Amino acid sequence: MKKNNETVEYVFLPGVPGRKKDFLFMTDLRGKGLTVHEYRHPGLYEEIGEFSVTNTVKNIELLLQSLESSEKSFVIIAYSFSSLIIQKIDLSKYKYLKGVSLFSPVFGLGSDWIHEDFNDSIKFLVSEGNCKPAESMNFELQDLMKPRYCFDGLDVLVKTGLPISLFYSKNDSALDVSKLSKSIQEYKDLYGQGVIFSIEMNEGDHRIDTYYSNPIRNVLLSFIARERVIGLLGSDTYMFIWGSSQITHFFKNGCSDIDLYILSDGYLAHFSELSDLQLRFKEQFDTKLDLSINNLSDLLSEKISRFNRGPILAHGVNQHFFSIDKKKIKIDVSVQDIKYDCYRASLINYRECEKKISRLNNSDEQMRRFAKLFSISVFYLLHIRNINNIDMNDLDRWLDKSKDKEIIKALELSRKILNGGQEKIIDQEWLVILNTMEIILKEEEKILNINYGQYGLDLSDKVFRIGTPEKSKVVLSNVTRKILKMYFSDSKEQVRDIKRINTHASQLFELSKIGVNVPKNIKLIEDGTAILMDQVEGEVLDNIIKSYNPETISMVSETLDVLKNTHHLLTNIPVDSNLLIETDDLNYHCARNFKLLSLPNYLGLSNTDEVNKLKEIINKLNSILEEKPELLNKCDIIFGDFKPENIIYSKLENKFTLLDPMLALGKHSCDIGKFLSRIILVNSNILNKELDFIIKKVEKIYNKEVAKESIIMAIFDMLNLYSKIINNLEKSSKESKIEEIATLLNRNISVLLNNVYD
């Protein structure tokens, strides 16, 4: 049954003495159009009545009953003294109470909890005429000053079934913060990390305004989000907020968005409405609302609901998520298939990291990928080491400091990346993270009894080179000799959507059918998110060219023969085939032909001799295009991404195997030009010693005009490649790097252009 009530009101219960004032958090919430009711203790300052615990409890109950009768959802915000008082109220009886947030929480008024004599403070208020005490006040306060156990107070609140959150500053001079923090942690260790939610701020003191922040506000706003989602999906919906996303020391810029994990059947019927809800939420609160939704029935039936992170988190919500529902649900986190989900998540991250490690540009995408080690480690500890209760913000406590040194070291690096404390990773640090994932994968394979099967990873066969452009292979089995190529729908570098994955697989099938030598036994797996194929024996041509010896140039010559034969075989594919990639956005590397990308914009940043010289060269290239518009025609079917790192040579069989096709309409010179530019960039000896030979070879097997076009294509490929490199640089280092790149390009391009104007 859906509800019409889509808002939440807040009830603020102050501390003592409690003089009326406009708190920052109240101004903030009211400024967003929300209602905040401010309760005042009787007998203090201008409030009528007599001050005592009994009277305070009675008046708070009257206020809550009034809100309950209005049938509007509300959340209690109890500060300091009031956080102790509400432990004396039966909160479970209020149907419309959605949660309780304690600010600067107090679990006793004695010296074991607070650093002041509360009795002296009350006496001072009385002497100043700011407190009218009831006869029972002294007796009741003396009772609250007795030594108290934090567990008792937390138990009272947690047993109401309400979401309980606690916010405080670690610099709070009025409270014994170290004891408070330790008590909260011990309670979580015993009953579960998700049973209560706490944020310890690094700044501020006892007063709310000194530590109120976006993370705290996001938790309060999550109740608004809950009501609005419930309004769409109905009451049979369960919601969790990802707790660690609001921990200030965990994420860069202080906090993340509001991340909700939602369990509800039939949510797809409301997809458009949910999208609109997110837009409205952003407009009203200037906070992004992320909704991750799964079918509740799938989870309860132990089905895998979503590949990769989804099912792992879904089955572990009690550990990783903080419930914002009054009703709790039980989810079995011991389901065996979740262990495999966990393993596959580790494996995916390993493969992606191994690919990134060959392109050390410290881009945001790379940094995010390596930072994911933090969440991978949580899944590993929870589902592989069977630790049922983990604090995501203190993982070291569940690791053996003598045996898990590498993991602890990598976690520290991951923390720094997440919270913005480190913006670049040096070579050895990348290896630390990769080695850590190897450790995790080995243990997972051992526990899951995976003997290098379809998903198994034989880590002894891994291939990667630090600081080189070589493309890595991930070898999955010594027995079956399989490699796995992963694609993701959100990966800008590899692919934009699932359709591209299927197109790639279809292209490999077709190339094999018409006689092009590509990997064998191609198979789409993992619901179309990966391609499985036979491992190709041999050496990557990239490596052969780097090592440069007397045989290198003959190897390049043979590769050109292979390309010519491939172009001949590609004529068997119709030019209107749906196999071909038509959109330049999907085929960045080849179908663009001779389009110059964003490098000219970057050149505007500098005005040096080298940069001005490069500008002249670019103008010359543009004039060539104006004189010969036919260079932009797309009349041939081309291989697409024809470059040394996509070619494997087997000396034993004297055979070349081509990887990663991107079949598209273009010109043969596109393939030749890309191959030429990349071998020059891999080894400059090719440019200095062998360029004439290569050009004559192209003229012989194609013609003179194709050879000239190929040189122009090689130049544009270099320009566009370095445009991308500059784009990934930090803003502050772009200008200095442009000078270095301009010098390199001028040297290479000038030599190439001499062969165009012969």
BAZATOR-619329 format. One line per field, with one value per residue (C-alpha): residue in one letter; x, z, y. Coordinates in steps of 0.25 Angstrom, whole numbers, plus 2048, in hexadecimal, padded with zeros to 3 digits. Layout:
% residues N
r <- [a	...]
x <- [X	...]
z <- [Z	...]
y <- [Y	...]
% end
This chain:
% residues 758
r <- [m	k	k	n	n	e	t	v	e	y	v	f	l	p	g	v	p	g	r	k	k	d	f	l	f	m	t	d	l	r	g	k	g	l	t	v	h	e	y	r	h	p	g	l	y	e	e	i	g	e	f	s	v	t	n	t	v	k	n	i	e	l	l	l	q	s	l	e	s	s	e	k	s	f	v	i	i	a	y	s	f	s	s	l	i	i	q	k	i	d	l	s	k	y	k	y	l	k	g	v	s	l	f	s	p	v	f	g	l	g	s	d	w	i	h	e	d	f	n	d	s	i	k	f	l	v	s	e	g	n	c	k	p	a	e	s	m	n	f	e	l	q	d	l	m	k	p	r	y	c	f	d	g	l	d	v	l	v	k	t	g	l	p	i	s	l	f	y	s	k	n	d	s	a	l	d	v	s	k	l	s	k	s	i	q	e	y	k	d	l	y	g	q	g	v	i	f	s	i	e	m	n	e	g	d	h	r	i	d	t	y	y	s	n	p	i	r	n	v	l	l	s	f	i	a	r	e	r	v	i	g	l	l	g	s	d	t	y	m	f	i	w	g	s	s	q	i	t	h	f	f	k	n	g	c	s	d	i	d	l	y	i	l	s	d	g	y	l	a	h	f	s	e	l	s	d	l	q	l	r	f	k	e	q	f	d	t	k	l	d	l	s	i	n	n	l	s	d	l	l	s	e	k	i	s	r	f	n	r	g	p	i	l	a	h	g	v	n	q	h	f	f	s	i	d	k	k	k	i	k	i	d	v	s	v	q	d	i	k	y	d	c	y	r	a	s	l	i	n	y	r	e	c	e	k	k	i	s	r	l	n	n	s	d	e	q	m	r	r	f	a	k	l	f	s	i	s	v	f	y	l	l	h	i	r	n	i	n	n	i	d	m	n	d	l	d	r	w	l	d	k	s	k	d	k	e	i	i	k	a	l	e	l	s	r	k	i	l	n	g	g	q	e	k	i	i	d	q	e	w	l	v	i	l	n	t	m	e	i	i	l	k	e	e	e	k	i	l	n	i	n	y	g	q	y	g	l	d	l	s	d	k	v	f	r	i	g	t	p	e	k	s	k	v	v	l	s	n	v	t	r	k	i	l	k	m	y	f	s	d	s	k	e	q	v	r	d	i	k	r	i	n	t	h	a	s	q	l	f	e	l	s	k	i	g	v	n	v	p	k	n	i	k	l	i	e	d	g	t	a	i	l	m	d	q	v	e	g	e	v	l	d	n	i	i	k	s	y	n	p	e	t	i	s	m	v	s	e	t	l	d	v	l	k	n	t	h	h	l	l	t	n	i	p	v	d	s	n	l	l	i	e	t	d	d	l	n	y	h	c	a	r	n	f	k	l	l	s	l	p	n	y	l	g	l	s	n	t	d	e	v	n	k	l	k	e	i	i	n	k	l	n	s	i	l	e	e	k	p	e	l	l	n	k	c	d	i	i	f	g	d	f	k	p	e	n	i	i	y	s	k	l	e	n	k	f	t	l	l	d	p	m	l	a	l	g	k	h	s	c	d	i	g	k	f	l	s	r	i	i	l	v	n	s	n	i	l	n	k	e	l	d	f	i	i	k	k	v	e	k	i	y	n	k	e	v	a	k	e	s	i	i	m	a	i	f	d	m	l	n	l	y	s	k	i	i	n	n	l	e	k	s	s	k	e	s	k	i	e	e	i	a	t	l	l	n	r	n	i	s	v	l	l	n	n	v	y	d]
x <- [800	806	806	803	80C	81A	820	826	826	831	82F	83B	83D	848	852	853	852	84B	84A	842	84A	84B	854	85C	855	847	84A	850	844	839	840	83D	82F	82E	827	82F	827	830	82C	830	832	828	82E	83A	83B	82E	827	81B	81B	825	832	834	836	828	822	82B	827	819	819	822	817	80C	813	816	807	803	80C	807	7F9	7FC	800	80D	81A	824	832	838	845	849	855	85D	855	848	84F	850	841	83B	841	836	82B	824	827	822	814	814	810	815	822	82D	83A	842	84F	857	860	86C	865	865	863	865	867	872	881	882	87B	87C	887	87F	877	869	863	86C	867	858	85B	861	855	84C	854	853	844	845	840	833	836	82B	82C	830	83B	847	844	841	84E	856	851	856	864	866	870	869	86C	86B	866	859	856	859	851	844	845	849	83E	833	837	839	845	84F	85A	864	86C	877	885	891	896	889	88F	882	881	88B	88C	896	88D	881	888	88D	87F	878	883	881	872	874	87E	874	867	86B	871	864	85C	85F	865	870	878	884	888	896	892	889	886	879	870	869	86C	87B	87A	86D	872	86D	86F	866	85C	85C	858	84C	848	848	83B	835	83A	834	826	827	82B	821	816	81A	81D	814	816	81B	829	835	840	84E	858	867	86D	87B	877	875	881	889	897	893	890	896	88F	889	87E	878	86A	85E	85F	852	851	843	83C	82E	827	822	82A	82D	81F	822	830	82C	825	832	83B	832	832	841	841	837	840	84C	845	83F	84B	857	85B	85C	853	858	84E	853	847	845	839	836	831	83E	846	83E	83E	84D	84E	859	852	85D	86B	877	875	865	863	86F	86A	85C	85E	867	85E	85E	86D	86F	862	85B	84C	843	836	82F	82D	839	83B	844	84D	856	864	86A	864	86F	86D	870	87E	87F	87A	884	88F	88B	88B	899	89D	896	89D	8AA	8A9	8A5	8B1	8BA	8B6	8B7	8C5	8CA	8C5	8CB	8C4	8BE	8B0	8A4	89F	8AB	8AB	89D	8A0	8AB	8A4	899	8A3	89D	88F	895	89C	88F	888	894	895	886	883	890	896	888	889	87B	87C	886	888	88A	892	89C	89F	8AD	8A6	8A2	8AF	8BC	8C6	8D2	8CB	8C3	8CE	8CC	8BC	8BE	8C8	8BE	8B2	8BA	8BD	8AE	8AA	8B3	8AD	89F	8A0	8A9	8B6	8BD	8BB	8C6	8CB	8D9	8DD	8E0	8D3	8CB	8D2	8CF	8C0	8C1	8C9	8BE	8B4	8BC	8BD	8AD	8AB	8B4	8AD	89F	8A3	8A8	89B	892	89A	89C	8A6	8A9	89C	894	895	8A3	8AF	8BD	8C4	8D2	8CF	8CB	8D1	8D3	8DE	8DE	8E0	8DE	8D3	8D2	8C4	8C3	8BD	8B6	8B9	8AE	8B2	8BF	8B6	8AB	8B4	8A9	8AA	89E	89B	892	889	881	875	87B	889	88C	899	895	886	879	86F	86B	868	877	87B	872	877	885	882	87B	886	890	886	886	895	897	88D	893	8A1	8A7	8B0	8AA	8A9	8A1	894	88E	883	87A	879	874	867	86E	878	884	88B	892	89C	8A8	8B5	8BE	8CC	8D8	8DD	8D6	8DC	8DE	8E9	8F0	8F0	8F5	901	905	90F	912	906	8FC	8FA	8F8	8ED	8E7	8E7	8E0	8D6	8D2	8D0	8C7	8BF	8BE	8B9	8AF	8AA	8A8	8A0	898	892	889	881	876	879	86A	86D	867	874	87B	87D	877	878	885	882	883	88F	898	8A4	8A1	894	898	8A1	8A8	8A1	8A9	8A4	8A7	8B6	8B5	8AD	8B8	8C2	8BC	8C1	8CF	8D6	8E4	8ED	8EA	8DB	8DA	8E2	8D8	8CC	8D2	8D3	8C4	8C1	8C8	8C1	8B4	8B7	8BA	8AC	8A6	8AE	8AB	89D	89D	8A6	899	892	88E	88F	895	893	89E	8A3	8A2	8AC	8B8	8C4	8D0	8CA	8BE	8C6	8CD	8D8	8DB	8E9	8E6	8DA	8DF	8D1	8CB	8BE	8B6	8AF	8A4	89E	896	890	88B	88A	896	8A3	8AE	8B7	8B0	8B6	8C3	8C5	8C1	8CB	8D6	8D4	8D4	8E1	8E8	8E3	8E7	8F5	8FA	905	8FA	8F8	907	90B	900	8F5	8F9	8F9	8EB	8E5	8EB	8E5	8D7	8D9	8DC	8D0	8C6	8CA	8D1	8C5	8C1	8CF	8CE	8C0	8C6	8D1	8C6	8BE	8CA	8CC	8BD	8BE	8CA	8C3	8B6	8BE	8C5	8B8	8B3	8BF	8BE	8B0	8B3	8BD	8BB	8B7	8C3	8CD	8C6	8CE	8DC	8D9	8D4	8E2	8E8	8DE	8DF	8EE	8EC	8E1	8E8	8F4	8EC	8E2	8EC	8F3	8E6	8E1	8EE	8E9	8DC	8E2	8EC]
z <- [800	7FC	805	801	80D	806	810	81E	829	834	843	84A	859	85E	869	876	879	86C	869	85C	850	841	83F	832	82F	831	828	81E	81E	81E	813	80B	80E	819	826	833	841	84C	85A	866	874	87F	88A	882	87E	878	878	882	88C	895	890	893	88C	88E	888	87C	879	87A	871	867	866	865	859	852	854	84E	842	841	840	834	82D	828	828	831	836	844	845	854	858	865	871	869	863	871	874	867	86C	877	86C	865	857	851	852	848	83B	833	83A	82F	836	842	841	84D	84D	857	85D	86D	874	882	889	892	891	88A	87E	87F	883	88B	898	892	8A0	8A2	894	898	8A5	89E	895	8A1	8A8	89B	89A	88D	893	89B	8A1	8A5	8B3	8AC	8A4	8AD	8AF	8A1	89C	8A7	8A1	893	899	89D	895	889	87E	870	86B	873	86D	85F	861	865	858	84F	854	84F	841	83D	835	83F	83B	844	840	849	848	84C	853	85C	869	870	86E	870	861	861	86A	862	855	85B	861	853	84C	857	855	846	847	84F	848	83A	833	82D	83A	83D	834	83A	834	83C	837	836	83A	843	852	85A	853	847	83E	83F	839	831	823	815	819	825	81D	813	81D	822	813	810	818	80F	803	809	80B	7FC	7F7	800	7FA	7EC	7EF	7FB	809	805	803	80B	80B	810	80F	80C	819	815	80A	815	81E	81C	81D	812	806	7FF	801	80E	80A	7FE	7F9	800	7FB	7FE	7FC	7F9	7F9	7F2	7E8	7DC	7DC	7CD	7CB	7D2	7CC	7C5	7D2	7DA	7D1	7D2	7E1	7E1	7D9	7E2	7EE	7E8	7E5	7F3	7FB	7F2	7F5	7EC	7EF	7EA	7EA	7E9	7E8	7E8	7E8	7F6	7F2	7EA	7F6	800	7F6	7F6	7E7	7E1	7DF	7D8	7D3	7DB	7E7	7E8	7EE	7F7	7FE	7FD	804	80E	811	820	820	816	816	821	821	820	822	82F	82A	828	81F	820	814	814	812	812	804	7FD	7EF	7F6	7F9	7EA	7E7	7F1	7E9	7DC	7E1	7E6	7D8	7D0	7D8	7D6	7C7	7C6	7CF	7C7	7BA	7C1	7C6	7B8	7B6	7C2	7C0	7CE	7C8	7D1	7CB	7CF	7DD	7DF	7DA	7E3	7EF	7ED	7F4	801	7FE	7F8	805	80D	804	806	815	816	80C	80B	819	81F	828	82A	830	82A	82C	81E	824	82C	823	829	836	82F	828	82D	82E	82C	821	81A	819	80A	80B	817	80F	802	80B	810	802	7FE	80A	805	7F7	7FC	805	7FC	804	7F8	7E9	7E2	7E4	7E1	7DA	7E7	7ED	7E1	7E3	7F2	7EE	7E3	7EC	7F7	7ED	7EA	7F8	7FA	7ED	7F1	7FE	7F7	7ED	7F8	800	7F5	7EF	7E2	7DA	7CF	7C8	7BF	7CA	7D0	7D0	7CF	7D4	7D1	7C2	7C4	7BA	7BC	7BB	7C4	7BD	7AE	7A5	7A3	7A4	7AF	7AD	7B8	7B8	7BE	7BD	7BA	7B7	7AE	7A9	7A9	7AA	7AF	7A9	7B2	7AE	7B6	7B3	7BA	7B5	7AC	7A8	7A3	79F	7A1	7A1	7A1	792	790	797	78E	782	786	787	77A	773	779	774	766	765	768	75E	753	756	75E	769	777	784	783	78B	78D	797	79E	7AD	7BA	7B4	7A8	7B1	7AD	7A1	7A4	799	798	79C	791	792	78E	790	78F	783	78C	794	787	782	78F	78F	781	77A	76C	76B	770	762	75B	766	763	754	756	75F	753	74A	755	755	746	746	751	749	73D	746	74B	73D	740	74A	744	746	74C	756	764	769	766	771	76B	777	779	787	788	77F	784	77E	770	769	76C	75F	75F	769	773	781	78C	78B	785	791	79A	792	795	7A3	79F	795	794	788	788	78A	77F	776	778	775	768	765	769	760	755	757	757	749	744	748	741	734	735	73B	736	742	74A	742	749	73D	743	74F	759	764	76D	779	771	77A	77F	78D	786	77E	783	77C	77E	779	77A	770	769	76B	76E	777	777	783	786	779	777	769	763	756	753	74A	74A	74E	75B	75F	759	75F	76D	76C	767	772	77D	779	778	786	78B	785	77E	777	76D	76A	769	761	75B	757	748	748	74E	744	738	73E	73F	731	72C	732	731	728	72A	72D	738	73E	73E	745	74F	753	755	75D	766	769	76D	775	77D	77F	784	78D	794	794	79D	7A5	7A8	7AB	7B6	7BD	7C9	7C5	7CC	7C4	7B6	7B2	7B5	7AF	7A2	79F	7A1	798	78D	78D	78B	780	778	777	773	76A	762	75E	75A	752	74A	744	740	738	730]
y <- [800	80D	81A	828	82D	831	83A	839	843	844	846	84C	849	853	851	859	864	865	874	876	879	876	86A	869	85B	861	86D	863	85A	865	86B	85F	860	856	857	857	857	85C	857	85F	858	85D	866	86B	879	87F	871	86F	864	85D	856	848	83B	836	843	843	835	838	845	83E	832	83D	843	835	831	83E	83B	82D	832	83A	82D	834	82D	833	831	834	83C	83B	844	841	840	83D	831	82B	82F	828	81B	81C	81D	811	815	808	80C	818	813	81F	821	81D	81E	824	82C	82F	83C	83C	830	82E	821	826	833	82E	830	823	829	839	842	84B	84B	84B	84E	85A	85F	85E	865	870	871	872	87C	885	883	87B	86E	86B	85D	853	84D	83F	846	843	835	832	839	831	824	828	82B	81D	815	810	806	80B	7FD	7FF	80D	808	7FB	803	80B	7FF	7F6	800	7FC	80A	80F	815	81E	825	832	838	83F	838	845	846	84B	849	83A	82F	82C	821	819	81D	819	80C	808	80A	802	7F6	7F7	7F6	7EB	7E3	7E5	7E9	7F5	7F9	7F9	807	812	81C	828	82D	83A	83F	84D	854	853	850	85A	855	861	85E	850	850	84C	847	838	83B	842	837	82D	836	838	829	828	832	82A	81D	823	827	81A	813	81C	816	808	805	801	7F3	7FA	7F9	804	805	810	80D	811	813	81C	827	824	831	82B	821	829	835	842	83E	835	82D	82E	828	81A	811	802	7FF	7F1	7F1	7E9	7EF	7FB	7FC	800	80D	80F	81D	822	81E	826	832	830	831	83D	844	840	846	853	854	850	852	843	838	82C	81F	813	805	7FC	7ED	7E4	7DF	7D2	7CF	7D1	7C9	7BE	7BF	7C2	7CA	7D8	7E0	7DC	7E1	7EB	7EA	7DC	7DC	7E9	7E4	7D8	7DF	7EB	7E8	7EA	7F5	7FD	805	802	80E	805	803	7F5	7EC	7E1	7D5	7D1	7C5	7CA	7BB	7B8	7B0	7B7	7C4	7BF	7BD	7CB	7D1	7C9	7CE	7DC	7DB	7D4	7E0	7EA	7E3	7E2	7F1	7F5	7EC	7F3	801	7FE	7FF	80D	815	822	823	827	828	81B	813	819	815	807	805	80B	800	7F7	7FC	7F7	7EA	7E8	7E9	7DE	7D5	7D6	7D5	7C9	7C2	7C3	7C2	7CE	7D1	7DF	7E9	7F8	7FD	809	801	7F4	7F3	7ED	7E1	7DE	7D7	7E2	7D8	7D0	7DB	7E5	7E7	7E8	7F3	7FB	7FB	7FF	80B	80F	80D	815	821	820	820	82C	834	833	82D	832	829	81B	817	80B	802	806	801	7F4	7F4	7F5	7EA	7E1	7E3	7DE	7D2	7CE	7D0	7C8	7BC	7BB	7BC	7B1	7A8	7A9	7A8	79C	7A3	79B	7A5	7A3	7AC	7B7	7B3	7BC	7B6	7C1	7BB	7BE	7CD	7D6	7E5	7F0	7FC	809	804	805	7F5	7F0	7E5	7D7	7D0	7C1	7B9	7AB	7A3	797	79D	7A8	7B3	7C2	7CB	7D8	7E0	7EC	7F5	7FE	80A	809	815	80F	802	802	80A	7FF	7F1	7F2	7F5	7E8	7DF	7E7	7E4	7D5	7D5	7DB	7D0	7C5	7CC	7CE	7BF	7BB	7C3	7BE	7C9	7C3	7C7	7C0	7B3	7AE	7BB	7BB	7C6	7C3	7CA	7CF	7D6	7DE	7D6	7CE	7C1	7BC	7B3	7B9	7BC	7B7	7C0	7CE	7DB	7E3	7EF	7E8	7E3	7F2	7F7	7ED	7F2	7E8	7E5	7DD	7E8	7EF	7E1	7DF	7EC	7E9	7DB	7E2	7EC	7DF	7DA	7E7	7E7	7D9	7DD	7E8	7DF	7D5	7E1	7E3	7D7	7DF	7E8	7F6	7F8	7EC	7EF	7E9	7F6	802	80E	818	81F	820	811	810	81B	814	812	816	825	825	832	83A	842	842	84C	84E	85C	861	85C	863	870	86F	872	87B	875	872	864	866	870	867	85C	865	868	859	857	863	85C	84F	856	85C	84E	849	855	852	843	842	833	830	830	826	819	80F	803	7F9	7FA	7F2	7FE	7FD	7F8	7FA	7F2	7EF	7E8	7DF	7D2	7CB	7BC	7B9	7AA	7AA	7B7	7BD	7CA	7CB	7D8	7DC	7E7	7EA	7F6	7F4	801	808	811	810	806	811	812	804	807	814	810	804	80E	818	80E	807	814	818	80A	80B	818	810	80C	81B	81E	811	80A	814	814	805	804	80F	807	7FB	801	807	7F9	7F1	7FD	809	816	81E	815	816	825	824	81B	825	830	826	822	831	833	827	82C	83A	834	82A	835	83D	832	832	841	840	836	83F	847	855	85B	852	854	860	85B	84D	853	859	84B	845	850	84D	83E	840	84A	841	835	83C	844	837	831	83E	83E	831	837	843	83B]
% end
